[in-house]
Amino acid sequence: MWPAGKLLETSMFFICVGMTVTNAPAQQVVVSIPAPGPTEQIDHFIAQDWADREIEPAARCSDRDFVRRLYLDLAGRVPTAQETDVFLEDQREDKRQHLVDTLLQSEDHVHHLADVLDALLMGRTDEGKYAERAANHWRSYLEEFVRQNRPWNKVAAEILLARPENQSERGAVWYLYEQNNNHQAIAESIAPFFFGLRIECAQCHDHMIVDEIKQSDYWGLVAFFNRGKNTKTKLGPRVVESAIGGFSEFADLTGSSYPNLLSFLGSPPLNEKRPAAGQDQEDVDTLYVSGKPSDAPRVPKFSRRQAFIEQVVTGNRRIALAMVNRVWALLMGRGIVHPFDEMDSMHPPSHPDLLDELTNHFISSGYKMRGLIRSIVLSRAYQLSSRQPPGVEDPASFAWALERPLTAEQMARSVQLAVRGKFNNDAPLLHAFRQQFRDVLPDNFVAPVADALYLSNHPALDEFIRASNAPNHLRAQTLQQPTHSKRIELLFNTIFHRPPAASEQKAITDYLEQRESDLGPAIDQVVWSMLTSAEFRLNH
């Protein structure tokens, strides 16, 4: 709730001022003030929490930090030195808002958010699978979702139903199709992403510590999807649904058996007639209707997947709640509920009123991701420095910007951009990084030893740097500078987007002076050390 007396919880309030005019009736002037938007709500609830905890948050981040952070979060890459300079030289008071709006409309944002959604929905995989996702329109489907700013609830329904009626929806099939008829894997994927709950612990028994997650939820979710079967059709891959079968029982730890009813998270079980024990069902044409378009596979008159969309997904607040918490985690380093995919009674939100209000706004705005992202990145909390304030230990206070590792895609684009001045979204460097840097949104980031060893020893990055010897590449541009001092300034402005400190200037100058006869490889080594540093590999 907003503080009493401010009247900010209503859609608008009115100030009526009486005006007395001689020999005339009193008139009123009505002034309308709009309700606070989501960014103002974020600022209010976070600041109130700081006040309650007696926390002094970090200072506002510098423009240099902001431009780098925002490009990484919205465009999936670091800015160029020129883009940084343009922003720093902009004298408008609202230049941060202008940059946010520009990046949210960019194709870089489309590709970046599609990268993130693909990894979170489908998981990391081998490069052959990535090619299949592209060939079967999954990737383009995600990109169009972002590009058109389509409502998330409608996209979620299309993905889970997997029954496209037109060309623009055909890629939605691939979410279920890639899981290759593994119905338990499908259930264990759907629950955390779409509903913000992990249910795998309830396979053999009710959840041991989360009372609301029952074994019947696990097997009920499986039942909604266990009539689906991958089929290749003239229209492409489809998950064809049978009208019969899928009746089974699950046993708990005591050995007692129960039917797998069509129910999930407390929804009333659907009244589907179960065959008697030993009774065979006949799969006859009268159980089906024609698919859409006309040459699509037939559809059961009673479709379990359709029932799941209608009875469980449509209007379910958890669909919005889970996405709001996940987007917050992507941009802020952790969810309002942490971990972001365990939104259960054992993991209460750090700021429940804020989560509730952001979810309300997400729903009322038509489940639009772009508006949600904009609201968060324009908030004071997002724009804080990453310098942790003295005496403040709890990251759930959001009193400083939490450092986050770059994803494989962010790292690949940023390395290419720094070294060659341009990037390819499907470069070999991406393929190498994607197999090594598999985390997208880790619960707690600790730099793995394997990642450090990879950057130290794997030839992919070293070969990329050594092969970057064209006149417009960073090495050649650095060699063209008249002094070591100018060379080092160029490297720092290009890679770190800041000038070098005096100690850095001296150390690198000493290094280059010792290698005057072989300066090209020496510069490559400096570039390698900068690209593999924590400063480059973290969003801060």
N, C-alpha and C positions, 0 to 999 in steps of 0.2 A: 504493500500500500504506500502511496505517496503521503508525505507528511500532512497532518490535519491542518486546515487553514489555507493550504495552497490551491486546493480545488483542482488538482491536476489529473485526478483519476477520471474525470468526465470527458466526453468528447469535445466539449467547449464550455466556457462559462461566460456569463454576461455581467458587465458593469453598467449599471443604469444610473445616469447622472441627471437629477432633476434640474430643469432650466426654467426659471420664472420670467415670463415676459409680461410687461404691463398690459392690462386689459386683454390678456390672451391665456389660454389654458397652458398648463405646464407641459413641456415636451421632454422627451427622453432621447438620449444618444446611446445607442447600443454598440458596444465594442466586443467583437468576438476574438477569442484567443484560442488557437488550435491546441489540442492535447499534445503532450510531449511525444515525440517520435521514438523509435527504438534506440537510436543512439543516445538520446537524452535519458532514456530509462537505464541504459547500461551505465552511463556516467553516474546517475543518481544512486543506483543500488550498490555499485562498487564503492563509491565514495562513502556511502552510509556504513558499509562494512569496515572500511578503513577507520572511520571515526569510532565505531563501536570497539574496534580492537586497539585503538590509539596508535595507529600505524601512520607513519609518514612515508608516502610512496616515493618511488624514484622520480627524478625530474623528467620532463618531456624530452623525448629523444631529439637529437639534432636532425637537421634536414638531410645530412649525408646518410645517417642511419635510416631515416624514414624512407628515402627513395630506394635504397637497396632492399630494405625489408619488404616494401610494397611490391617492387618488381618481382621479387622471388615469390611472394604469396599470390599475386594476381596474374603475373605473366609467366611464372615458372622459370625465371632466369634472372641473372643480375642485369642491371642496366649497363649500357655502354658508358664510356667516359663522357661522350657528348650528351647523352640523355641526362646524366648526372649534372653536368654543367648547366644545361638548359633549366633544370629544376632549381638548382642553387641560385641562378641569376633571376629567376622569376620573382617579381616584387609584389605580386598580388597576395593579399592577406589570406585568401581562400585557395591558395595554390595546391594544398594537399588534397582538398576536395576535388579540384579539377583533375589532378593526376589520377585519383581513384576512379573517377567517372571515365576518363580516357582509357585506362587499362581494362576496366570491366567491359568495354565495348570492343576490345582488340581480339584479333585472331589468336594471339599468344595466350590470352586468357582461356579461349575455347580449348586449345590443345592442352594447356596445363590442367584445367579442371577435369577434362576427359581422362587425362593420365591418372589423376588421383582417384576418380570414381572407378575406373577400370581396375586399379590395383586393390581398392578396398572392397569392391563387389566380387571380383573374380579371383583375386590373389595373384601373387607372382607365379610365373611359370616359365617354361623353356621358350626359346625364340620361335620354334615351330608353332606353338600355340598362339603366340602373338600374331603371327602371320595368318592363322586361321581366323582369329577374331576380326582382323581387318578384312579378309576375303569374304566373310559372312556378315559384313555390315554392322557388327557390334560396335566397332570403333566409330564409324560414321554416325551411328545412332546416338551415341553419347555426345559426340561433337554437336549434332543438331539440337539436342536437348539443351546444351549450354548456350549455343549460338542464338537460339530462338527464345531462351529464357522460359522454357515450357514449365508448367506447374509440376512440381515434384510428385504430388499424389497421383496425377494421371500417368506419369512415366513409371512410377512404382507399380501401378496396376497393370500397365502394358507388359512390363518385364515379368511379373509374376503370373499373368495369364498366358503369355507366350502364344498368342493367337492373333497375329497381325491381319488386318483387313485391307491394308494398302502398303505400297512400297516403302513409305516413310517409316513404317513401324517394323519392317521385316527384321531388322537387326536385334530387336528386343528378344527374339527367340533364343539367342545364343547364351543368355545367362543360365537357363535351365539346360539347354542342349549340351553345353560343355561339361556338365556334371555327369553326363553319360549314364542316365537312369539310376544313379546312386541316390535313392530317395532320402536316406538318412543324411547324407552329405548336403543335400538340398535344404533340408530342414535346419541343419546346423549352420548353414550359410544365411538363410533368410532371417532367422531370429535375431542375431546380433546386428545385421546391417539395417534391416527395415524396422525392427522393434526395439533395438538397443538392449537386448538381453542375450546372455549366453545360456543355452539350455542343454549342452552336451552332457553335463553332470547328471541330468535327469533321465538318462537312457535306461538305467537299471533300477532307479529308485527316485522318490521325490527328492528334490534338492536338499542337501543336508543342512544348509544354513540359510537358504532363501525360501521362506515358507510358501511364497506365492507361486513358485515354479514347481509344477507337479510332473510326475512321470507321464500322466495322461496328456499333458501339454506337448511333451516331446513326441509321443506316438500319434497324437491327434494331428500335429503338424505334418508328420510323415504321411499320414493317411490322406490328407488333402492333395498330395502330389503323387501318391504311389500308383496311380492308374496311367501315368504318363509314360510314353515310350518314344525314344528318338526314332525318327523316320525321315528318310530323304524323299522329297517329293519334287514334282515339276516346278514348284514354286520355291524350292530350296529346302533347307533343314526345317523340320517341324517337330514339335513334341505332341504327338497324337495321343488323345485321351480315350481310354476305353470306358464303356458304360457299365462294365461289370468287374468283379474281382476287387482286390484290395482290402478284403476283410480278414483281419487276423486278430490275435490277442497278444498282449505283452504280460510278462510275469515280473513281479517285484521280488525283493530279496527273500521274502518268506515262502516263495513258490506259488503264491496266489496269482490267478490269471484274470485279466480284465480285457474287454473288447476295446480296440482302438477306435474310439468314437471321433467324429468330425467336430473337434472343439479345440480352441486354443486361447490361452490366457483368460479363462473365465467366460468365454462366449458360450451360450447355450448349445449343447450338442445338436447337430442337425438331424432331423428325423429321416434317416435313410434306412429303409427296410433291409435287414440283414437276412441272408438265406439261412435256413435251418441247417444244423450240423449234417454234413454229408450230402447236402443238396447241391447239385450242379446248376450253375447259371448258364443260360443260353444267350450268346451274343448275337442278337437279331437286329435287322435293319430298323425295326420300329422303335428301337431305343435311341435312335439318332435323328438329327436334322442335318441339312446340308450346311457346309461351311461357307464362310465368306472370305474372299470372292468364291464364285461357284465352283472353281476347280481346286479349292482348298480342301483338306481332309474333313470328313464329317465330324460333327460335334455331338457329344451325348446330350440328350434332352435334360438329364440331370448331370451337370458338370461339377465335379468336386472343386476344380480350380476356380471356376466361375463363382461357386458358392463361397470359396475362401475370400475372393475379392469383395463380394457383396456383403458377407456377414462379418468378416474380420478386418479387412483392410479399409474399406470405404468408411470415412468418418471416424476412423480410429485415431485418437489424438497422439498415440505413440508413434505413428508414422511421421508426424511433424516433430514431435519431441526428440526423437532419435536423430533426425537430420540436423536440427538446431544445435544439439549438443555436439554432434560430430563436426559441424562447420566451426563452431566455437573452438573445439580442440585443435583443428587444423590451423587456425589463425592465432590462437593464444597459447598453444603448447600443451594444454590439457583441457579436458572437458569441465563444464560446471558440475557434471557428474563424472567422476574419475574412478576407474577407467571408463572411457566413453561408451563402451559396448557392454557395460554391466550396470544398467540403469534399474537396479532392483532395491529392495528394502535394506540391504546391507551396505549400500553405497549411496547415501543421501547427497543431494546437491549442496554445493558450497554456498550457492546463492539461489534458493528455491524461488523467491519472488521474481528474480530476474529471468530465470529459465522459463517460468510460467508466462511472463509478459512477452518475452521474445517469441515463444511458441504461439501465443495468441496473435501476435502481429504477423508471423509467418503464415498462419492459416488465413487471417483476414486479408492479407495481401495476395492471396491466390497461390500460396506455396512457391513463391518465386525466390530462387536461390540468389539471384544477383542483388536483390534488395537486402537480403539477410547479410550477405558478405559486406555490402557497402556500409550497413549500419555498424558492423563490428569494427571495421578498419578505420572508421571515422571517430571511434570512441577514444576517450582519454586513455583508457587502460591499454588499448592496442598501441598507442603512441608513446608509451613510457620508455625510458632508457632501459637497457638490459643490465645496467649496473645494480646489483642487489643492494637495497638499502641496509645500513647497519642495524642489526638486531631483528630483522624481519626474516623469518625462516620458512614460513608456510607458503609454498607456491600457489596454494588455492586462494590466497588473498589477491592474486593478480596485481601485486604492488610493484612489480617490475616485469619487463618483457622476458619471457622464458626463451632460452636459446633452443633452437630446433635443428636437427640435422637435415641437410638437403636430401631430397629424394634422388634416386638414380637419374631421373629425367631432368630435374633441376641442375644436378651436377654436370650432366653431359652437355646441356645447352650452355651453361655458364662457362665451362672450360672451353668449348668451341668459340664462344663469343669473345672471351678474353684473349685467346691465342690467335684466332684467325679473323675476328671481327664480324663473323656471321655464324649461323648454326643451321644444322639439318635435323629435323625432328626424328629422322629415322637413320641416323648416322651409326656406323659400326661401333663408335665409342659408347653410344647408348646401349647397344646390345651387350657389350662387355659389362658396363656398369649395372645394368638391370639384373644381371645374374649374381652380382656381388652385393649391391646395396639394396636389400630386399624390403627393408622396413619403410613404411610410408608414414605411419602415425604410431610410434612406439609409446607404450605406457610410461616408461621412464627411460630416458636416453643415457646410455653409457657407451662410449665409443668402443666397439668390439676390436679385439686384438687382430682378428682376421681382416678387418677393413684396413687397419694400419699396415699390416703385412702386404695386403693386396696393393696398396698405393706405393709401397716401397719396392716391391719386387715384380709386380705384374707388368708385362711389356706394353699393354694397351696404351696406358697414359704416356709412357716414355716414348714410344714410337710415334704417337700422335704429335707430341711436342717437337721431336726431331724432324718429323716430316713437314712441319709448318714453316717452310722456308721461302714462301712466295714474297714478292716485294711488299705486298700489303699486309703481311702477317706481323705479329708482334716482334719476333726476333729481328727481322729486317728493319723495322721502324726503330727499334731500340739501338741497333748498330749505327743507324744514321745520325743519332744524337751526337753533339760535339764533345760532350764530357760524360764521365761516369755519373756525375751528379744529375745531369739531365736524363741519362738513361734510367737511373733509379727512380726519379720522379715519374717518368712515363710508365714504368712497370707498376708502381704503386697506384697511380691514378687509374690505370687500366684494370688491374686485378682487385685491388682493395678499395678503390674509389676514395682514396684519401692521400694526403702527402705523407712521406716517410718521416718517422721520428729521427732525431739526430743520431741516436744509437744505431738505428737500422741503416741509416745512410752511411755511417762509418764502417759498419761490419761488412756491408755489401761492396762498398768501395774497396776495402782491403782485399776482399775475395777477388774482385775483378782485376785489380792491379797485379795480383800474383799470376793472372792468366791472360795477360795482354796478348800473348802470341796465339792464343786459341780462344778468342773472345766469344765466338758464336756458341760453342758447347757450354761455356761458362754461363752465358745468359740463359741457356736452356735449363741449366741446373738451378739457377735462381728462380726461374719461372716455375719449375717443378716443385721447389720447396714452398713457394707461395701458394700454389694451387692445392697442395696437400696439407696445408696448415689448417688449424681449427678456425682461424678467422675467415677463411674462404669456405670451408665445408659446413659452416653453421649459419643459419639465419638468426641474426641477433639485433 
